[in-house]
């Protein structure tokens, strides 16, 4: 399917590339009609004191100062994801997230906070009478060492305010996680009163 809309993606999320990397794709017709907000001698060249020529293609959106190691890491992460097969990775993430959501629904003091028709590998929940921060602290402590994060209302202000939420626990499963790890998280939450 061809689209004239730009596509952007963060490298650090499910691609697992270095923080601060990402992709921008857009149709060449669209990109040739957009003047970047910042131009340097990498993105444009001076014709004379009053005129300049913006580089063709993606170079027009790049700046001279760049972290080459991070760019190489982004390329390596993309190559690795492609070698695994994006469809397989996506299906694995969805299956693990489904297992986690099903298990969370069976724990009386846990409430799923996910909304939407198409749910991702990011599973959000709250624990009755516990702050998200205390749940995170409990899960990360020895011997559990389970890594989750907290999303506060400032991240999704309108939605969380409308639902009366201050913060939620966020478990982001990935293809490298195992079914056993999901069970370990569920068991830890069952024992957290």
Buried (B, 14 or more C-beta within 10 A) or exposed (E): EEEEEEEEBEBBBBBBBBEEBBEEEBBEEEBEEEEBEEBEEBBBEEEEEEEEEBBEEEEBBBEEEEEEEBBEBBEEBBEEBEEEEEEEBBEBBBBBBBBBBEBBEEBEEBBBBBEEEEBBBBBBBBBEEBBBEBBBEBBEEEEBEBEBBBBBBEEBEEEBEEEEBBBBBBBBBBBEBEEEBBEBBBEBBBEBE
